Amino acid sequence: MVKQSICAVAFLLLAEGCSSNSDSPSTVSPAETHKKAYVGLFGDQAVAVLDTVTERVLKTIPVTAPDGLIITPNGKKVYVSSTDTGTVKVIDTADDAIVTSIDVGAKPAGIAITPDGGRIVVSVGGANEVVLIDTSTDAVIEQESVAAAHASCVTTDGRYAFVASQATGAPAVVELDLLADTPARTFPVDKSPRMLSCAAKAIYFTAVGLDAVEVLDPASGSLGTPIASGGSPHDVRATPDGKVELVVSQTAGDLEFIDVAAGSVTAYVPTGKLAHWITLVPDGTRAYVTNEGDNNVVSVDLAQKRVTSAVAIGNAPRKMALQP
């Protein structure tokens, strides 16, 4: 994290505190005092750049049909899949401009990244494959067959990617070994998986037409008892300590807290219409939720379990990434 000499009180809920850096405010660059978030605006065909300190949109970057969106751990590059152009756009966060367009195939959707930031995992549904991109060269280095690939998550050790396959009549979660040339493993499921969370011992995922979160044990290949949600759950994400899985319900318009040990939802925080995506701050104390129906982004204090801010962002916000 970049050191800061002052705290911006205008948006304390999104700032992450002060450091002991003794530089005066006049010598600290805007990049050092302002964190940015990047939000895909499906309705505006663009990516919004949000200053999380001032709560202002600094810029919108044209990207048609922005679907998957991820930022590198060093915060220097944002990758956005453009579904209708068959490309992944690369945004340089220094000047917030597209610097590269990578051809990946028809209808790219979800994007995940390895913990070291070295590779991007792109689900290319129209091409029935997963594409790996080397972030040092922004070149495609590998392609793996996955029917109707939709989204993915990567394990914390960077070893495996779990991919949602929405193949008609044969929905599945597919395990790809990112470090060895071993055959993929396929776990059939009842309904088309949507978003996935790679937890320590299980894969949590949402599914089309299922008002619950599924739990897959990759060791045995078996599904556990589904965890009921408020309806049409979409994104799902683990807190850093692994004790809670967060899920947004598009029907209820809320952020729900799944107690991993109990295997049930234990708390609900109303966020807004068509809650779509969850983005955690690094220390896990807060989460941003995009509300596609309200055209805003809200910040949720996870300890207090309440919304502490709402920011108008643009039309139909979906995926979001926070600059570390």
Summary of the structure (lengths in Angstrom):
residues: 324
radius of gyration: 18.8
end to end distance: 6.1
largest distance: 62.1
contacts: 1156
relative contact order: 0.12
helix: 4%
strand: 52%
